[in-house]
Amino acid sequence: MNRAFDQFKHLKAIVIGDVMIDSYYWGKTDRISPEAPVPVVSVQKKENRLGGAANVARNIKALDAEVFLCTVIGDDEGGNTFESLMKDENMPVDGLIKDEKRPTTIKTRVISHHQQMLRIDEETVSPIDRKINKKLIDRIQSIIDREDIDVVIFEDYDKGLITPNLIKQVITFCREHGVPVTVDPKKKNFKAYKHATLFKPNLKELREGLKIELPEVNKESLDKAIALLNEKIEVDQALITLSERGVYINTAQGSKIIPAHIRNIADVSGAGDTVIAVASLCLALGMEPEFTAQLANLAGGLVCEQIGVVPINKNLLEDEALRLSK
């Protein structure tokens, strides 16, 4: 186990996906507005954080690996803020492409007394145009060639950045160069990730992507679902997050449900980002699939104990993993 944590720092990863700014207004509420029957939040603090696929990149960096985020942002104030946040966290910005026709996605949350009161979304979900799509593919391939990348991660939020053409070209290029590809999918492109190395939907995404009911969640029903998945896209490994039930891992060597650890859950936002980040680095190191699933499961639970979208704390994860292994 110690070997995995020690070796993370030698890895290089690319994260491809829809990004956003997670903007927070923190405050307190002690009265109702005289204008309408709604609470008034007295703002005490404002904060901007890197969100969406950028949170996967933050998790990769928090584990001491080097990460390149390849994405499209707006050529606007939000885009400038996003780039500044990247630089503040000492992450390279050469994978960022600015599109003057596309606004930067911003999700603003109003939180009072540790409870989310409201969320405001500023975004467009239309697909990126062909010119930007080609520019992004060229940038990804250039970084893979230049940096000797160990793993490529697709973090799909269905916001228009990831297209079937992008998926096909990147996976083909990665297979030719021996680079594993991991995927955290959404419904729209669910069946486009043919020949991915590791495929990590949650239970809802699995149901929607395969258009199945899956009324009972057990090893047998999940085995059947993954058999159906492999008829369509042929992935090497499937890692299904099951919320409070834990995770399910399926490989050529077999399948297993790994139960979740009991936690004081404060906020589940971003847990999937942490799971795919940890699983991807373990995969790049050639760790056993069951160990990969166990560590990713543990990491996803740990970040749920904090409010807001936050990356994993490597030292906390290592300490917890060593404690549970005794």
Order of alpha helices (4+ residues) and beta strands (2+ residues): alpha-beta-beta-beta-alpha-beta-alpha-beta-beta-beta-alpha-beta-alpha-beta-beta-alpha-alpha-beta-beta-beta-alpha-alpha-alpha
